[in-house]
Amino acid sequence: MESFKESSTYKVWKKALRHVLDEGDVFEDEDGRVCKEVSNMALKIEDPETDIKKPINRLNSFDKWIYPSLDEIKNNILSKDSSIGYEYSYGNRILSYSGNGEEKDQLNDFVIPLLKKNPNSRRAVINVWNPLVDSNFFKKEIPGVVSIDFKVRKGKLNVTELIRSNDLFYGWPANIYQIYCLQSFVSDKLNVEPGFLSTVSTSAHIFEEQFEYIEEVV
């Protein structure tokens, strides 16, 4: 597994992009887009709060696209209302997970009370992938994030996100900001300090049309 650790969000992003650009395997995905990919990449940020917004700000410095606002990114994971313009929202999956005719608020009815009762628990996991909805050959828009893990260690809340398919250049900055927002929310409820953030991507990839912009970033 490729692993990169930094105190800074921006530094770990740049390191990961450089690695995929230089060492990634070239392939054509199912949509016909030429990519470079590294399998099983772990990124760890020890002090994310110092510059958690910097990758998003850097993307916004290009005139090529309009990136979602910070409020929109945050709302997509902290609100159970489906976001307009999105096929799905992580917040709806987390706060109103559906299956077998039931709904579950995985955050407020499980993770937070579990860690209040037993801060040493290894069971505080949220599932985003829903096989009842997503295990479908014909469904195109499915979550990249599979699950999110919360652990309290040494008085700090650490959060790790498992991502099955990660657009490292355009998608990861929003992913990391979202789990930062989740971490802040849960830390406040538990009255503990935020710890590290990490992502584990089974497919960390970049697209050919991004290469010139990535070169500018790294």
C-alpha positions in Angstrom: 0.0 0.0 0.0 1.3 3.5 -0.9 1.1 5.7 2.2 1.8 9.4 2.7 1.6 11.4 5.9 1.9 15.1 6.5 0.7 17.6 9.1 -0.7 19.7 6.2 -3.7 18.9 4.0 -2.2 20.7 1.1 1.2 19.0 1.4 -0.2 15.5 1.5 -2.5 16.2 -1.5 0.5 17.5 -3.6 2.6 14.4 -2.6 -0.2 12.1 -3.6 -0.8 13.9 -6.9 2.9 13.8 -7.8 3.1 10.1 -7.0 0.1 9.2 -9.2 1.4 11.5 -12.0 4.8 9.9 -12.0 4.1 6.3 -11.0 0.4 5.6 -11.8 -0.6 2.9 -14.3 -2.3 4.2 -17.4 -5.6 2.7 -18.3 -8.9 3.6 -19.9 -11.9 3.5 -17.6 -15.4 2.3 -18.4 -16.4 5.8 -19.6 -13.5 5.8 -22.1 -11.4 8.3 -20.1 -7.7 7.9 -20.0 -6.5 7.8 -16.4 -3.4 7.1 -14.3 -4.2 5.0 -11.2 -2.5 3.9 -8.0 -4.2 1.1 -6.0 -4.6 1.2 -2.3 -3.3 4.7 -1.4 -3.5 5.9 2.2 -3.2 9.6 3.0 -3.0 10.8 6.6 -3.2 14.4 7.8 -2.1 14.9 11.4 -3.3 18.6 11.8 -5.9 19.1 9.1 -7.4 22.3 10.6 -4.4 24.4 9.6 -5.2 24.4 5.9 -8.2 22.1 5.3 -9.6 24.5 2.7 -6.4 25.1 0.8 -6.9 22.4 -1.9 -10.3 23.7 -2.6 -9.0 27.3 -2.8 -6.3 26.1 -5.2 -8.9 24.4 -7.5 -10.9 27.6 -7.4 -7.9 29.5 -8.6 -8.3 27.9 -12.1 -10.8 29.3 -14.5 -11.5 25.9 -16.0 -14.5 25.1 -13.7 -16.7 26.2 -10.9 -16.1 24.2 -7.7 -19.0 23.6 -5.2 -19.0 26.1 -2.3 -17.9 25.1 1.1 -21.5 25.4 2.4 -22.7 23.1 -0.4 -20.0 20.5 0.3 -20.7 20.6 4.0 -24.5 20.4 3.5 -24.0 17.3 1.3 -22.7 15.3 4.3 -24.4 16.9 7.3 -28.0 17.2 6.0 -30.2 14.3 5.4 -32.1 16.2 2.7 -31.1 15.1 -0.7 -29.1 17.9 -2.4 -30.5 19.4 -5.5 -28.5 18.5 -8.6 -27.0 15.4 -7.0 -28.0 11.8 -7.7 -27.4 11.0 -4.1 -26.0 12.8 -1.0 -23.7 11.4 1.7 -25.8 13.1 4.4 -28.9 11.2 3.4 -26.9 7.9 3.4 -25.5 8.7 6.9 -28.5 10.3 8.6 -31.3 8.3 6.9 -29.8 5.0 5.8 -32.6 2.9 4.3 -32.9 -0.9 4.2 -35.6 -3.6 4.7 -38.2 -0.9 5.2 -36.3 0.8 8.0 -34.3 4.0 8.3 -31.2 4.5 10.5 -29.5 7.7 11.6 -26.0 6.2 11.8 -24.4 9.3 13.3 -26.8 10.5 16.0 -28.3 7.2 16.9 -25.3 5.0 16.8 -21.8 6.5 16.5 -22.1 9.4 18.9 -24.0 7.5 21.7 -21.6 4.5 21.2 -18.5 6.6 21.7 -20.0 8.5 24.6 -20.7 5.1 26.3 -17.4 3.5 25.3 -14.8 5.8 23.9 -12.4 2.8 23.2 -14.9 1.2 20.9 -13.8 -0.1 17.5 -17.4 -0.4 16.2 -18.1 3.2 15.4 -18.4 2.8 11.6 -20.8 4.4 9.2 -21.8 2.6 5.9 -22.4 4.7 2.9 -22.5 2.0 0.3 -26.0 0.5 0.3 -26.1 -2.8 -1.6 -29.9 -2.6 -1.9 -29.5 0.5 -4.0 -25.9 0.5 -5.3 -25.2 -3.2 -6.2 -27.0 -2.7 -9.6 -25.4 -3.3 -13.0 -27.4 -0.5 -14.6 -27.0 2.3 -12.0 -24.4 4.8 -13.1 -24.2 7.3 -10.2 -23.0 5.5 -7.1 -21.0 6.7 -4.1 -17.3 6.8 -4.2 -17.1 6.7 -0.4 -17.8 3.2 1.0 -17.5 3.7 4.8 -16.3 6.1 7.5 -14.6 5.0 10.7 -14.4 6.9 14.0 -12.0 6.1 16.8 -11.2 8.0 20.0 -7.6 7.5 21.0 -5.6 9.5 23.5 -8.5 11.9 24.0 -8.8 12.8 20.3 -11.2 11.7 17.6 -9.6 10.2 14.5 -11.6 9.7 11.3 -10.7 7.4 8.4 -12.7 7.2 5.1 -12.6 4.3 2.7 -13.1 5.3 -0.9 -13.5 2.8 -3.7 -13.0 5.3 -6.5 -11.2 8.6 -5.9 -10.7 11.4 -8.4 -7.6 12.6 -6.5 -7.4 16.0 -8.1 -11.0 17.2 -8.3 -12.8 14.9 -5.9 -10.5 14.4 -2.9 -10.4 18.1 -1.7 -14.2 17.9 -1.2 -14.0 14.4 0.4 -11.4 15.5 2.9 -13.4 18.7 3.7 -16.5 16.7 4.3 -14.9 14.3 6.8 -13.4 17.3 8.5 -16.9 18.7 8.9 -18.1 15.3 10.3 -15.1 15.1 12.6 -15.8 18.6 13.9 -19.5 17.8 14.5 -18.8 14.5 16.3 -15.9 15.9 18.3 -18.1 18.7 19.6 -20.8 16.2 20.7 -18.2 14.0 22.5 -16.4 17.0 24.0 -13.0 15.7 22.7 -10.4 17.3 20.4 -10.2 16.4 16.7 -7.3 14.2 15.8 -6.0 13.0 12.5 -8.0 12.5 9.2 -7.1 9.8 6.7 -8.4 8.5 3.5 -7.8 5.0 2.0 -8.5 4.9 -1.7 -8.6 1.5 -3.5 -8.4 3.4 -6.7 -6.6 6.8 -6.5 -6.7 8.2 -10.0 -6.3 11.3 -12.1 -7.6 12.0 -15.6 -5.5 12.9 -18.7 -7.3 16.2 -19.1 -6.2 17.2 -15.6 -2.5 16.5 -16.1 -1.5 20.1 -17.0 -3.3 21.5 -14.0 -1.8 19.0 -11.7 1.6 19.9 -12.9 0.9 23.5 -11.9 -0.3 22.4 -8.4 2.7 20.1 -7.7 
